[in-house]
Amino acid sequence: MPTPPASHETQPSASTDHLAWRQHIPALASAAVGIRQASDAWDAVSDSFCDHDGWPTYEEEYADGKVKRDAEAWKHVEVFLAHGPEILAGIRAAANGADYVEGPISDDLRRLRGIDTTLERAGQIQHEWDQVMALMEGSQPGSLQLYESRAKEIRNSEGWHHADELSFQGLALVRAADYLANRMDADRLSQTDRAQVALARSDSGNRAVLPASPSAPAVPNPPVPRRSR
């Protein structure tokens, strides 16, 4: 049976707790949808700023629209940076070889082969932003606000490509994580049921062969009470 491709990609920790990573699945689902909504909202109006050949004719409005799209999308990228690696590790710990070649999440697992690179590059952009802001700590308030605003635009613009990829990779991540978490829960319930049945059978068997306690022998008739002298 084929095994999942092992490479430079993130490897799961042996101590991954499925309850720890599965609680972040709804947040990632919302983030993936949020990026797609930001993209769709921009696509719905971008043509109105362009000529028939697709070149912007209202350059200021076009630029402002992209800035707004990129800023909205980056908020959701930050959610992926916060929780994506943990959920990805949980998926790789829970998936088996068969999941990668057949079954309901095989396509989604294949889509995740590049998500490590996407998260890594988005993380580098965030790290560069943190470094810029650290260097600007001693600036005058007015200058700080100006540089911060411009630095955000650059960060968000550079991050848009990765945000767009996460809108698709992220949904695959969510679907695979949800399926595997539910399967793990079902397996745990099944194991619990089997354990309870085995315990009930064990208790029943013990009761059937349990001898009478020597310290409390069966007495056919209660003793007749005597008077004290």
Secondary structure as GFF3:
##gff-version 3
##sequence-region A 1 229
A	DSSP	alpha_helix	18	22	.	.	.	ID=ss1
A	DSSP	alpha_helix	25	46	.	.	.	ID=ss2
A	DSSP	three_ten_helix	47	49	.	.	.	ID=ss3
A	DSSP	alpha_helix	59	94	.	.	.	ID=ss4
A	DSSP	alpha_helix	97	101	.	.	.	ID=ss5
A	DSSP	alpha_helix	106	111	.	.	.	ID=ss6
A	DSSP	three_ten_helix	112	114	.	.	.	ID=ss7
A	DSSP	alpha_helix	115	135	.	.	.	ID=ss8
A	DSSP	alpha_helix	141	209	.	.	.	ID=ss9
###
